[in-house]
Amino acid sequence: MIVVQFAKNCLLFRGTISLRPFLEAARLLYERSFVAERYAGNRKFFEKHLDDCLPVIKTIICGSLKFSSAYLFSDRERLMELKREAYGELDGCDCALIPTAGTIYKRSEVDADPIRLNWNLWYYTNFMNLLDFCAIALPAWLRKGRE
């Protein structure tokens, strides 16, 4: 990877970390009770206009309704555990170089499988807000032949 070689050349590279606690935190955002926050924050709108939303939005929002407050409490506790693990992975690091997106897709590909492909696009960054991290996304280049 170009960025890793750049970091090594600049004496920024100290080693690798495990992304496991970061990725598990990201799954809490989309596969557990935290997704219900999207519904709660826009409840009045969704109660009136859910049928006007794109099918993918309906799928995500309606899926969030299956979680009770008990899930929220257990998920918050798990998030705190993952946060401690993630910070432990970064102990001694001043910064972490993580890809913004591992790949890109054509719009037609995303339209055909929006949930899975959007998850893939944000694979390396979905955990940022939940773990109270900040990030700077730097574009590297555009690939020819992509929409």
N, C-alpha and C positions, 0 to 999 in steps of 0.2 A: 504494500500500500504506500502510496506517495506520502501521505501525512505521517505515517510511522517513520519512514526514512527521514523525512524532514525533522521530526522530533529527535531522532537519534543524532542527526547531524548537529542539531542545536543543543545537544546535551540535556534535552528535556525528558528523554525516555529512561524510566527507572525499572520498568517491568510491566507485567500484566496483572489484571485483577479478575476476580470472578464476577460475572454479570448476574449470577443467580439471584441474589437478593433484589437487585434492581428490576429484573424481569418479572420476578414474582410480585413485586409491588405494582408493576404495570398491569398484571393480570387482575389485581384487585380492582383496578379502575374500570375495566371493561367486563369482567366476568363475575363480579361480586356486587355487593350492595352500594359501592360508591357511584355506580352508574345511575342510581336513583336520584342523586343530586341534580342531574340534568333535568329530570322530570320535576323535582320539587322547585327548582329555580324558575321553571316555566309552566307551572301547573295550570294556571288559568288559560294560557294559550292552548296547551295540549288538550284540556277538557273541551274546548270549543272547536279546535281546528286539527285534531289528530288525523282525521281522514283526509285532510288537505296536504299532509306531509308526504315526502318521498317514502316509498316502502322501506328503505333501509333505516330511516329515522323511526318509523313506526315499530320496526322490529326491535331496535335498541331500546326505545322508550318503553314499549310494552313489556319487554323482557325485564326491565328494572322493577316492575311492579310486583314481582314475585318475592322480593326481599323484605323481610320484616325488620323492625328496629333491632331485634336480637342479632341479626346478621351484621348490622352496622356496628354494633358494639364489639363483636368478635373480630370483625374486619379491621376496625380501628386499632384494636390490641395487636393484631398480627402486623399491621402496618408499622407500629412502633417497634416491634421486634425486628422487622426488615430494615427499618431506618437505622437502628443500631448496627446491624450487620453491614449495611451499605457504607455507613460512615467508617466502620472498621476496615473495610476494603480500601478505603481512600486514606487511611491513616498514613501520614508522612508524605502525602501527595499534595502538590500545590494546584494541580489541575489534572483533568482526565481528558484524553482525546478519544472520542467515541464518534462513530459515523453518524451523520444526520439521518440518512436513509441508505439502506443497503442496496437498493435498486430503484428503478423508476418503471412506471407502467404507462401504456397508452390509455387514453380516456376510455376507449371501448373495453379494455380489459377491466378497468375499475368498475365501469358500469355493470359488467357481467358478474362480478364477485366483489362488491364494495366492502363488506365487513372484513373479509380475510385479507384483501390486498391493502386496505388502509391500515390494518393492524401491522402488516409487513412494512409499510412505509414508515411507520412511527415506532418500529420495534426497538430502536436504540434510544428513543427519547420519551416514550410514554410515561416513564417513571419520574420525570423531572419535577413536576409540580407536587406530586404526592410526597416526594422525599424532601421537599423544600430546597431544591437545587436551583441554580441559575445556569443558563447556557447561552452560548453564542453559536449560531449556525452560520457556517461559512461555506458558500457554494464553491465547488471545485471546478466544475465545467459542465457544459450541456452536451448531451449525447446527440449525435446526428441521427436523423431518421425517426425521432420520437415526436409524438404530438405534444 
